[in-house]
Amino acid sequence: MFKIDSYDFKGKRAIIRVDFNVPLDDEGRVTDDTRIRAAIPTIEKVLSGGGSVILMSHLGRPKKNPDPKYSLRQIVPDIERLLGRKVLFAGDCTGDEAARMARDLKPGEVMLLENLRFYAEEEGKPRGLADDADDAEKAEAKKAVKASQKEFVKRLASYADCYINDAFGTAHRAHASTALIADYFPEDKMFGYVMENELKAIEGVMQHPQRPFCAIIGGSKVSTKISIIEKLMEKVDSIVIGGGMTYTFAAAQGGRIGNSICEPEMFPVALDILAKAKEKGIELVMSPDALVADAFSADARTATAPSDDIPDGWQGVDIGEEGKRRFREHILGCRTILWNGPVGVFEIDKFASGSKAVAEAIAEATAAGAFSLIGGGDSVACINKFGLADKVSYVSTGGGALLEYIEGKELPGVAAIRK
């Protein structure tokens, strides 16, 4: 496996899997260019070394080809602005136009392929099956798409001399562009800077953390975070639990949570987590109070209540003032901090002060010498919303990939390069 810094790109065409799955507004304008900015150093490394670049990415979850709503053509102006040079756009992935443009690409030039997920072959899953399709029909459709996927991958690989995976956000997917294509470049495949930095940051936190090591886990449901909580209990000294899952923990212990989000079927799991934490000597930190609202809207009435004694008709939407104080005090006492998931409904400004307080405390701890890793889509959106991304140690571009890597799972996109 080559390192991008030691590879000779002179006269070579590099096909780079980037993660340009960026949010767009109703007019097709990019509202957060973080992922595009993250990929620029890798692209510039190839260009400065005398090579040319073919970019490929997905955008959203289109169900047909083509779908203008999900066309990557919309983000070309943003790439050009951040890269400072013209970007050619191929209106497809595997057609004659893309092949011709790749063949004619000159050193210093950049082209972008159309959305990979316009093609079922990217994910390797059949589309268009009837709702009443039987098992035999499903099996036949899957067999057909797997066969055409081989040609899809072969076509993409034919455009280039080397392959770079710089899309950590999709590294947990065994897709054509993230895993299968690497086999066509056994001696000429490598990670880009985004992937290198992500793996270094996560492995550093999980394998060699400074202590005390604290994980802040938010989000609405225990069911979506159970695996990562259990894995982290093998590594951390404490876990700060926030967000909607707070109320499942409270209700499992007999608390009164009003209309707050809750998963009664997860009560045994919540109680098991509490018991395991006590057994392992891991401190679980939860807010004793909650900001409650009488509706899930920006114009709702609000009040403060104990997290385990919320009146009927009210729901917890953020941590309370005592929770902010307790969380801040705990965070400032830690040397390694992992944050995954906001502690309130931060998208609504009225319910965002708890998540902002957490973000500010992490920034303050980082300034005092702690290492902080922010990961997961909502946490990244959170830290960006409060303008503190440059005040923490590392902001991960991965959501599901980050969680799976922390859980110890092998990521197909990583394994394809390393094998």
N, C-alpha and C positions, 0 to 999 in steps of 0.2 A: 504493500500500500504506500503510495506516494503522499508526502505532505505538500500542500499547495505552495508553500514557500520554497520547496526544493525542485519543483517540476519545471521543465523547460517548455514554455508555451509558444515559443517563436514559430510562427507559420502554422500553428495548429488551431483547429476549431474545437472549442470546448462547449459541450452541451451541459447547462447548469440547471438542476432542479431547484428552483427558488420557491418560496412560499409567499406569493402575492395575493393570497386570499384576504383581501383588505375590505373594510366596510365602505359601502358607497351610499350616497344619498339618493333621493328619488330622481335626480337629474343625472345620475351616473358619475358624480364627482367623488373622489376619494376623501373620506372624512378623517382617516387616521393612516398616515403613510409610514408608520413605524417599521413594518415588515419590509417595505421597499428600501428604506434607508439602511436597514440592517444588512441587506444583500450588496450594497454598493461597494464595500471594500473588496469582496471576492471578485466582482465583475471587473473592477479597476486593476486588480492583481493580474488577471489574464490579459487585459488590454495592454498594460504597461510592459508585459513580458513579450509583446509582439504577437499575441493571439487574437482570435475573434470569438464572439460569444453568441450562443443560441440559448435563449432563456425559455424555460417551460414551467408552467404552473397550472393550478386549478383555481377556480373562483366559484364559491358557493356550491350548490348541489343541483345543477341543471338536470332536467329529465329528458331533454331532447337536444339535437344538433341540427342547426345552431339555435341559440336563444339569445337575442340581443341584450337581454337584461343581465346576462352573465358573461358577456364578451370582454376579453382582456383588452380589446382595442380602447376601451374607456380609460385605462390607466396609463396608456403610452405617454401622454403629456407629463404625468407625474414622474415617470421613470426618466424621461428626457431632462426634466428640470433638475432632478437630483443627481443625475449622471453627467449632465453638462454636455451631452452630445445626442445626435439623432439616433432614434431607435426604429428599425424597420419592423413592419408587422406583417406576419403571414396569416392570412385569413383562415387557415386550417392547421392541422398537425401533421397529417400524413399524405396530403394531396400533392399534386405536381408543383403547385406554387411554392409550398414549403420546401420541397426537395430542391427546386431550382434556386431559391433564395439562399439556402444553406450552401449549395455548391458554389455559388458566386460570391459568397461572403469573403471580404478582404480583411487582412489584419487591421485591428482597430475598429471594426464594425460590430454592431450589436443588432440582433433580431429577436423578436418575441413570437413564439408560436401561440395560436389560439388556445383557448381553454381546453386542457386535457380531458376534463370530465364531460365534454360534449360527446365523448366516445365511451361507450360501455366498456371497451377494452381496457381503459385506464384502471378502473376498479376491478375488472374481471367478473362483473355481475351482469346477468341478462336483464334486459329491459323489455317492456311492452308485453309481458306475459299476461294472459287473461286472469282475472281474479279467481276463476274456477279451474285454473290449470291443475292437472293432477301431477303426482310425483314423477311419472315418466316424462311428461312434457317439461317439467322443471329441470330434470336431469339432462334431457336432450339440449335444452336451451343453454344450460351451464356448460355443457361439453362444447357447444358451438362457439360460445364467447371465449372460452379458454383457448380454443384453436385459433380464432382470429386475433386473440391477444398476442400470440407469439409473433404474428406478422406485424402487428402494431408496434411492438417493442423493437423488432428487427429494423423497421422503417425509421423509427426515432434514432436508433443507434447509428444508422448509416450516415446520418448528417455530420457526425463529429469524429474527432480523433481521440478525445478523452472525455471523461464524465466526472462531474462534480456534484455531489449532493450537498446542498446548503439549505435544505428545508426541514429544520428540526420539527416544526409543527406538524409535519406529515410523516415523520420517521417511524411512527407506530403502525403505519399502513403498509401492507405488502402489495403495493400497487405497481403498475408497469413502470412508472417513472421514478419510483422511490426505491425499488428493490430489484425488479427483474432486469432492468436495463444494465445494471452494473456487471452482469455476467458477460456482456459483450466487450468489456474493457478490463480484462483480468490484470493487466499491467499498467493501466492508465486510468485508475479511478481514485478518487480522494474526497475528503470532506472539505467544504468551504469554511470560511472563517466563522460563520454563524454556528455551524455544527460543531466545529472545534471548540469554540468558546462555551457553547451550551454544555457539552459533555464535560469539559474541564470544570465548569462552575458546579454542576450537579454532583459530579464524582468527588469534588473537593468537599462539598457540604456533607455528603453522605458517608464518605470514607475517612475524612480527616478534619472533622469540625472542631473549632475552638469551643470550649465549654464555659458556661452553660449554653446548651443548644436548645432553642425554642422553636416550635412549629406553630404557626397561627393558621388554623383551618376554619374557613367560613363556608358559606353556601347554604342552600335551603334544605337539603336532605341528607340524612345520615346514610341512606342507602347508596348514594353516589360517592361517599367519602370513606366508607368503612374499610376498604382495602388499604388506602393510604394511611389512615389512622393506625391500623394494626401494624403496618410496616414501620411507621415512624416510632411506634412504641418500643421498637428494638434499637432505636438510634438516639432519640432525644431525651432531654432531661425534663421537658415540660411541653404541654400542648395547650394553647389558648383556643378555646372553641367559641365560635361566634356564628352569626347568621341565623337562618330559620331553623337549623337543626338544634339550636339551643333549646327550643321548646319541646322537641321530642325527648331530650334528656330530662327536662323539667317534669314533663308529664309522666315519664317512665318512673320517676321517683315519687309520684303522687301529687305533683304540683297542679295548679289551676292555670290554664293558659288561654282562656277565652277563645277567640276565633283564630289564634295563631296557627301557622302551618305546622302540621304534625304528621308523623308516620307511626300510628299505633302498632303496626306489624313489626316495627323496629325496636320496640321497647326491650325485648330480651337482649338484643345486640347492644343497645345503649347501656343497659345495666351490666352487661359483660365487659364492656370497655371500661366502665367505672371500676369494676372489680379488678381487672387486669392492671389498670394504672396503679391502683393501691398496692397490689401485689409486687409490682416492679419498682415501686417508689417513684413513679412519674407524677409530677404535679399537673392536674387538670385545672385550668383557670377558666372560669366562666363569669359573665357579668351578673352581679346580684340584682341589677335593675334593668328595666327596658323602657325605651321610648315606645309608647303604644299609640295606635291610631284607630279611629272608628270607621275608617275606610281605606282602601288601598289606592289613594290618590293624593295629588299634591295639595288639594284644598281640604284635606281631612282635618278633623280636630285631633289634637294630640295631648298626651298626658304622660306621666311617669308612673310606673308600677313595678313591684317586685317581679322578677322574671318568672317566679313560680306562683304568682298570685295575680293574674291578669283577669279583669272582670269580663263577663260575657258581653259580646258585642264589640270588643276591642281586640286588636291583634298587635303582637310585637313586630316592630319594623326597624329597630336599631337598638344599640346598647344605650344605657342611661349614663348620667354623669358619674356615678360611682364606678360603673363599668369602665368608662374612659380613663378614670384615675387609676384603677387597678390594672388595666391592660398596659397603660403607659409605664407605670412603675415596674411591672414585670419585664416588659420589653427592654427597658433601659438597663436591666440587670443581666442581660444575655450577651454573649459574644458571637453567636451564630444564630441567624434568624431566617426561617423559611416562611414565606407568606403565600398561602393559596386560598383565595376566597374572601370576599368582603364580609364585614360583620353586620351589615345592614343593607337596606335597599338603597344603595348609593346612587342609583340612576335618578332618583327623585331627590333634589337638593335638600328638601326638608328632612329627609331621612338619612342624610349622608355624613353627618357630623361625627359619628362613631368611627366609620371607615377612614375619615380624614384624620381623626385623632390617632388611629393606629398607624397610618402612613407617616404622619409627622413624628411619631415616636420611633419608628424604624429609621427614618432619616436622621434623627438625633442620635440614636444608638450607633448608626454607621459612622457619623462624624466623630464619634468618640472611640472608633476603632473596631466596631463589630463588623462581621461580614453578613450582608443581607442579600437573599435571593428571592425575587418576586416572580411568581409563575402562575399560570392559569389565566385564561382570557379575561375574566372579570377583575382579577387582581391587577393585571396590566392596565386595563381600562381605568381602574381606580387610581393607580399611581400616576397615570397620565392626566387624569381629570384634575388632580390636585397639584400638578406641575412639579412633582417630586422625583420623576424618573432618574434625573441626573444626581440625586442625593442618596441613592442606594447603590449597593455594590454591583448587582447584576439583575437585569430584567429579562426573563426568558420569553422567547417567542412561541414556546410550545404550551399547549393546554393538556390534551390527553396524552401527548408524548411525554411530557414532563412527569405526569402522575405515574404512567406505566414504568418509566425508567426508575423513578424513586421506589416503586413497588418491587423492583428487581426483575421486571420482565425484559426479555430480549426484544429490542426494536428492530423490525425487518430492515429498515433503512440504514441502520447502523451496522447490523450484521452483514449486509450485502457489501459494504465497503471493507470491513475488517477481515472477511473470510478470504 
